[in-house]
């Protein structure tokens, strides 16, 4: 009755429904395309940021490794010096042993040079 009062036929209403549905579908497609473009732009920004992060991480890892290498070099210098010191201490012990009687220096002494010195001077406690 309302359609007749408005002098509108069922076909006009159905055509209007089809047109509105098509407009809604077209609007949805346009929104989908905008979302797709936005997502692609964000993905590209994320890719660029990740590349920058990877580059920075790599640089910092290289710096960290350089620091670790420097520490290892210093430790190696210390170990080399300690070996040289030990060799020199042995030479001193050998030389000092020549200056004292042929008696055996105590093996359990922590400081062999001191033990030899005490034997040589007679100040052993």
CORPETA-V977540 format. One line per field, one symbol per residue. burial: + if it has 24 or more other C-alpha atoms within 12 Angstrom, else -. A space follows every 50 residues. Layout:
BEGIN
burial->???
END
This chain:
BEGIN
burial->-------------------------------------------------- ---------------------------------------------++--- ----+------++-+++-+------
END
